[in-house]
Structure formats: structure tokens, C-alpha cells
Amino acid sequence: MTQSKALGPDPLKLYTYSDLPIGATAIGIPPEKRKTGLWRYMRPAFLERIPPCQEGCPLGNWIDRFNAGVTDKELDQAWWALRLENPFPGVCGRVCYHPCQESCNRKDMEGALSIQAMERHLADHFFHKKSKPLRLGKNQGKKTAVVGSGPAGLSCAYFLALMGYDVTVFEAQADPGGMLSQVIPRYRLPKEVLVRDLENIREAGVEIRVNSPIGKDLTLGRLQENGYQAIFISAGAPLSRKLSMEGVTLDGVYWGVEFLREVNTGKPTALNGDVVVVGGGNVAIDVALTALRLGAGSVRIASLESRAEMPAHSWEQDDALEEGVSFHNGWGPKRILGEDGNVVGIELKRCISVFDKEGRFAPVYDEAVTETFKAEAVIMAIGQATDLSFLEGSGIQIEPGETIQVDPVTLQTTVAEIFAGGDSIDQPRSVSEAIGSGKRAAIAMDHFLRGDDLAEIVQKGALARTMREHLDLDVNPAPRCRKAATLEDLNLAYCSSLPPHQPRKLSPVDRAGNFKEINIGMAPEEITEEAKRCLSCGVCRMCGNCYLFCPDGAVQLDSSTDRYAIDYDYCKGCGICQNECPAGAIVVEVEGVG
Amino acid sequence: MRNLADTLSRSEIFRSGHALCPGCPGGMIFRWITKALGKDSILSMGATCLALPTGIYPSSVEIPSIYIAMAPAPAAVSGISAAIKVLKRKGRIREDRKINVFAISGDGSSGDIGMASLSGAAERDDDGIYFCFDNEAYMNTGIQRSGLTPQFSWTTSTLKGKVEKKKDLPRIMAAHDIPYVATVSVGYPEDFISKIEKARDMGPGFKYFHIHAPCPTGWRFPESKTIEVARLAVETGFWTLYEVDHGSTRITYQPPKLRPVMDYLQLQGRFEGLSDGNVRELQRGIHEKWEHQITLTPE
């Protein structure tokens, strides 16, 4: 007879009741069980989905993971997950336009989660701490080069270094960082934050050579001769787009990007009196707020677009309004007025429509309706331009819009071993898009350098967008569905209504005349509370509902992976686990199909 | 994150492989109760839905249990606890050994057939926990109406809907002045388990639990919706989670805002034939009950 656990010691050898375990009179529990899994016609299975925030992030940041780390107060893990996908946590925590928050499923409930504040909090928390550099691949023994040390270039270099390549970054200027160090105003991105991120990138094994322009003395061909087997070009769009118009050569006319660069690199630029900024993008706002800080009496922004159409983000517009900048929407520049070679004003003409029927930029003006403003300075911030003259003779094709022609997926140029990204290619010009393109190029370059057939990988859709996919680092053994989790996938009965926390800002009074950071961030307690608002869309948070609610005890913790697993010997397929999963990480399919 | 699943015992005293219907709330409550009460427990199992499918070979219940007819399940609790008392007095069981005696029985067994024996055990205040598994009809025998079937509900013996109202058994039991009476729902495991733990750690006496347990088979809803229906019963105010601890009543879960009762009814086939008037009457009943019960709570 099989001895059961419940039976305890052999009852025949016992003589008193006190020796007997409770249940001694039972026959005992037979070891076999009924295989109720045979009843099943629907089959539940764990299948995680991509959270919408990650889908919205140009870098594919591991948001659910670092957010879970913040919620559980395991900041080291959160920091690891953040740095795995983002070489610039401190920078992105401040200047990224956070498309992740735009796609947050909480957005239509009480307001999106402040993911950017989370990122910034982690960067600030580890600011004074030494973090062990990530090293994910063993040394590959291959040399790679990156042209330009902006966000795209350094991102590509960082990820190549993580994968074990030797990387050298060639930077024309004396300071690495590209737009981050030269153009983005300090009140948005303090210098020390950028320096700290650069430190981490250098520690990962990236060598940055400043004052090393590619072109005249050092050509791309020379780099290839010197053994650099793959090159990434991220020369950015360092120039302002110019406009020929009466009066643009007058003293007191500045160009947006160059103006910001002069201020950032410490060239004394003093303004007084009235300033008119022409343009509707984020640079125009940066210019306007910088002009105020340099002593301008009043700042007007004249843009072709209406407030809603302006490319500048609404929160940046709000910042400008708070500081007293006035908007003049629907006006374009007609001519700049001057006296004795100096600017004295600007004449604007009415803009009737900005875009044509196909949505292309094609402004139509009414030349008869004009308005004139007095101005001691006019700053033109009407867009950025690339400078790709150094590529002449390299064989790289340039698009009509003065951008480098690349394969949209692999970012490979018409020269096989040269890749390009950032503002040099035709993509939205933002820091996160630039970092994302650097990462995508690094992954494609890894395949290229291993001798894989890139075209075939792309055709199969197997080119990863994130490091954890590329290097197979996701510790979760469950397969991941390629679809993003929507609000319908979640069980909102388990979601309590929690109001959002907003990052604090410096009051407009305290901002006047200085370049102190406007955004103060959130207190650590607020961050933890904010992190708890995450719905964990599509990603198992180990709440245990599937385990608790399984009537058959078929969902159990797998001790080898520390995750829940379904025992199909006993699962009857009722589907309660799927119905009660708050995160939508379980699916039910008809048994025997697929 | 620590949550209920991590604080409960991971060992399954109620094993997989039972023959309960898919989606049966009985499987969950059996697991939760045995996890909370532990292995040193003795079960008196009345003739409910839960008895046969879990008790036949190979049995799923890994604790000593007595399978008993519908009426005498509470009497078995009295007998077992009396036996333990005697064995302790005689020194055959260590005095400090805590043995939990509990019974599980259906709503018909508790409220109709076994009412006398339940009332008797409560009046004698015998030591044990009694769980009334309220799936609101005689499900085991084929969905016939019981005293605890709600008004207007379809059953195989009330084809046009039950005329009478549901018997309020927990309040009857509270009137016995026993140490602890609690209403629970399978949709609220935290509430459920904290109440079991409270009853388990109390001194000797008769504790009564009334479990609202939606039955996919008898209530005519998809088997994946068991918890959803249970939750909606509480969120609409149709079912109230409260406890009477030594005479003082407390509502343990107050829905933030009562949802219309239709949200609960429309999921279930047994309420398919309800007229608008019926729904209004149920809604009015809920409002009256809530006003009454809230005045019961001193808070």
C-alpha cells in the first residue's frame, strides 16, 4: 500500500490516540489524480503584450520594468533596465517630449503617468553614485567609428560598446554632445546632467575624440583604411534654415540655432528692448525664453501657424506664456526694417493658410494685410538645415531635402558599411528619435559586422528594435505578443482611480534673468506614488489573481522561474484567469487550433 | 510587491483533479479555506455540489472529512468538536493542539433542510466554523429553487421566476448571538481570507460564514465570468460584505458608488425574463437594504 503524506506514521504500529495524526482513520490520499485537463476545449495561456508607452517610445524603453522597480523600491534594478535601453537617462528625463505619456492608457482616465519624471528621478538618484558599467557582449575585436557626438551618434556608440565593439566617436567641436551641449538651453538641460550622462557613456567603453572633424584632413575613406569596419554618420542639422528677405543682413538679426549656440558656448550676447522671434517650433520657444533671460524687454513670437498647429509642444508654449511671451499667430515675415544698418522693426504679413490640401507646407499670404512691430532684434527660428558637404565623393546618396538616403529599417546608406541616423536623415528632429535611430543602427551594424544577411532579416521582420530583444535579455520566459495592449485588454475592476502627480516648476518670478532649471521634478515619495498608477498594460505584475481564482489549482508558481505557469493536466479551460487578469497578459484560444 | 497570493500558504491541501464544473467557485473557496485553516483541520461535508465531485476517488480533500447528509452537517461539527474536547481531557490529544473543525454545506442544506440542526449548533455555541456555500438554488440535484434563491430568479422549479424573496440567513444566524457571522464573496479574496483568519484565531465558539458563490451552470452565465458576476453582485449592492463580530456589525467593503442592479442581472440567464417592473422592484429593495444596513453601522 502506498503510504500517504496525510496518513503519517504507520497506524498499525501505534497504540494510543495521542500518537495518531489527525486523519489516521482515513484510507489515505491516493497519489494519482484525475486528469481534468481532458475536459478542456478552451486553452488559456500567458501571452504578454507590448505596453503602449513602450510602443510610443522611439527608443522602445523598458518602461514597465523600470517602473516596476520604482514601485517595488528596487531602484538598482530599475536603473539597470533604464540604462540597458537608454544611454541618456538624465537628458531624456528632462528634454524628451515624452511620446510614451501620449500613448499611456491612463491618459483618458485621470491623466497619463509621468514616465519622464520617473526617468529623471532615477538619473538624479544615481547622479552621485557609481554604477557598474553594463557590458553585455564579449569583446568582438572589431573597430567601428561614429561621426558626430550628438544624441544619435553617442547612442549608436554606446550600444556598439555594450555589444563588445571598439568604438571611436569623431566630434568636430571642442565639446561632445552635439545639440545637447550647444543648442538646448541650460534652463531645460543643466550642463552637469549632460556631463554625467556622457561620463556613463565613456565608462561603457566609448572613446570620444573632440576637435576631429571628418572632411578635409580625415576622410571617411581614411577611416575605412584605418580598419574601421562600420561607420555611423550622425552629423545632425547644426545650421539654421535661411530665408532671403529684405533686411536679413542688418545688425540685430540673429538665426535661431546659431543664436542658441553662441549663448550656450558662453559668447556674450546681450539683448535689450523689444525682440521679435519668427517661427513656431520648439527652437522658436527656446530662443524666446533665452532672449528674455538675456535682458530683452518684451518678446513676441510670430508664427505662420495657429496655436494648435504650431509644431512647438503645448507645454513649451505654456512655459513661454507664463513668462510673458506673446504669440502672434497667423503672421509671416514680409521685411525687416532698418536704420543705419541696425534693426528697428519688422513688418509682418497675414498668412491665410499654412498647409496645402495634401498637408504639405505651402503657406499662402495676403500681402495687403500687414502689421509692423518695433524691434531692436529679430531672431529667425524657421527650421534647421544639415551640412553634408563632407560626404562629397564618398558615394553616399543625398536626398533632395539635404538628408542622407538610408534604408528606413536598417538605416544603411547606399554604401554598405556606412549607416546614418539622427537629424542627418529624414525623420522627426527630436532627441529621442535621434537616440532611437542610433540604437536601431547599432543593432543593424551588429548583424552587418557578424556577416548576417540584413535584407533577409528585415524581410522576416526579425530585426529587433530594442537591446533586450536583440540580445534576448528578457527574463520573462513567457512569449511576448507583438501587439500593443489596449484599454480593452485590461480588467479595470482592479484599477483604482488615482490622481496624477505633476512635476513642480520654478515660478516665473524665480526664472527671470537666470538659466536655472525650470523643472524641479518630483519628491521621491511622489515618484513612488506615481509609479503605482501604472496599469502594467500587457505585462504580468505577479498579482496572483490567476493563481488565487483558479478553481482547479492548475495555475501554480514555477519555482524555477518564479513566474506563474498553467498545468494543462488539470486546467479545465474555464478562462477565469484570463477574465480576471488586470494586465491583459493571458489569452484564451480554442483548444487544438494554432 | 507583496500581495495576497504571496502571504497565503503555497501548499494545496485541496488538490487539482476534482470533478467540479469548469469555473466553479467551489474550487476556489475550498482552496482558500484549506490554505487559511491549514492541515490540522477536520471537515464535515454536507451533501452539496462540492461533496461528491471532490470526495470520490481519488479524493481532492487532503484532510480528514466526513461526508454527511444535508441536514446534519452542523451536528457533525458539534460531534467532532465534542470528541476533540473529550480526547484532550483524557490526554489523548495534546491540550494546546489547535484543531479547526469546519463544515461546508449548501444554501438549501443550511437554510431549508438543515436549518434546525444549524440553529441548534449555533444555540449551543459548539466550536467550529460553518461555511454556507450559497449558490442560490439546489444545484447538485438540478437547479431547483431553495429558500435562498433570489426573487424573480429562474430555476427548474420556478420556470417563470421565483415569487418569494430570498431568506436572509446571515441575519438569522447573527440573531443567535454567536461570536462571529460574516458574509463573503468569491470576488473579494482579501476580505474573504482576512475574515477566515479572524474566525480561526478567535476563542472557541460557533462561527458562521455565508459565501456568495455565483454558479455558471445554474445561473446561466459563461464559466469565465464567475468572479465578474460575484464582483458585480457586491458593486451593485445586491450582496453586502459585512461581519457581526460579537454583536457589532460592520460593513467591510463599501462600494465607492452603487452601480445599477441591471449590470449584475444582465450577465445571467436566470434573470433573462425579468420585466422592467421586476428590475425596479429589485433596485428599490437594494436601496432599502442599504439604507437599513448603513444605519446598523455606527461609523
Chai-1 contact restraints between the chains, C-beta under 6 A:
chainA,res_idxA,chainB,res_idxB,connection_type,confidence,min_distance_angstrom,max_distance_angstrom,comment,restraint_id
A,A6,B,E62,contact,1.0,0.0,6.0,A-B,restraint_1
A,Y17,B,R92,contact,1.0,0.0,6.0,A-B,restraint_2
A,S18,B,R92,contact,1.0,0.0,6.0,A-B,restraint_3
A,I22,B,P64,contact,1.0,0.0,6.0,A-B,restraint_4
A,G23,B,P64,contact,1.0,0.0,6.0,A-B,restraint_5
A,A26,B,P64,contact,1.0,0.0,6.0,A-B,restraint_6
A,I29,B,E62,contact,1.0,0.0,6.0,A-B,restraint_7
A,P30,B,P58,contact,1.0,0.0,6.0,A-B,restraint_8
A,E32,B,P58,contact,1.0,0.0,6.0,A-B,restraint_9
A,K33,B,G17,contact,1.0,0.0,6.0,A-B,restraint_10
A,K33,B,P58,contact,1.0,0.0,6.0,A-B,restraint_11
A,R34,B,G17,contact,1.0,0.0,6.0,A-B,restraint_12
A,T36,B,G17,contact,1.0,0.0,6.0,A-B,restraint_13
A,D72,B,M1,contact,1.0,0.0,6.0,A-B,restraint_14
A,A493,B,R231,contact,1.0,0.0,6.0,A-B,restraint_15
A,C543,B,N3,contact,1.0,0.0,6.0,A-B,restraint_16
A,G544,B,N3,contact,1.0,0.0,6.0,A-B,restraint_17
A,G544,B,A5,contact,1.0,0.0,6.0,A-B,restraint_18
A,Y547,B,A5,contact,1.0,0.0,6.0,A-B,restraint_19
A,L548,B,A5,contact,1.0,0.0,6.0,A-B,restraint_20
A,L548,B,P189,contact,1.0,0.0,6.0,A-B,restraint_21
A,F549,B,M28,contact,1.0,0.0,6.0,A-B,restraint_22
A,F549,B,I227,contact,1.0,0.0,6.0,A-B,restraint_23
A,P551,B,C24,contact,1.0,0.0,6.0,A-B,restraint_24
A,P551,B,G27,contact,1.0,0.0,6.0,A-B,restraint_25
A,P551,B,M28,contact,1.0,0.0,6.0,A-B,restraint_26
A,D552,B,S16,contact,1.0,0.0,6.0,A-B,restraint_27
A,D552,B,G27,contact,1.0,0.0,6.0,A-B,restraint_28
A,G553,B,E12,contact,1.0,0.0,6.0,A-B,restraint_29
A,G553,B,S16,contact,1.0,0.0,6.0,A-B,restraint_30
A,G553,B,R31,contact,1.0,0.0,6.0,A-B,restraint_31
A,A554,B,S16,contact,1.0,0.0,6.0,A-B,restraint_32
A,Y570,B,S16,contact,1.0,0.0,6.0,A-B,restraint_33
A,Y570,B,G17,contact,1.0,0.0,6.0,A-B,restraint_34
A,K572,B,P22,contact,1.0,0.0,6.0,A-B,restraint_35
A,C574,B,P22,contact,1.0,0.0,6.0,A-B,restraint_36
A,C574,B,G23,contact,1.0,0.0,6.0,A-B,restraint_37
A,C574,B,E223,contact,1.0,0.0,6.0,A-B,restraint_38
A,C574,B,S224,contact,1.0,0.0,6.0,A-B,restraint_39
A,G575,B,S224,contact,1.0,0.0,6.0,A-B,restraint_40
A,I576,B,G23,contact,1.0,0.0,6.0,A-B,restraint_41
A,I576,B,S224,contact,1.0,0.0,6.0,A-B,restraint_42
A,I576,B,T226,contact,1.0,0.0,6.0,A-B,restraint_43
A,I576,B,I227,contact,1.0,0.0,6.0,A-B,restraint_44
A,N579,B,S224,contact,1.0,0.0,6.0,A-B,restraint_45
A,E580,B,I227,contact,1.0,0.0,6.0,A-B,restraint_46
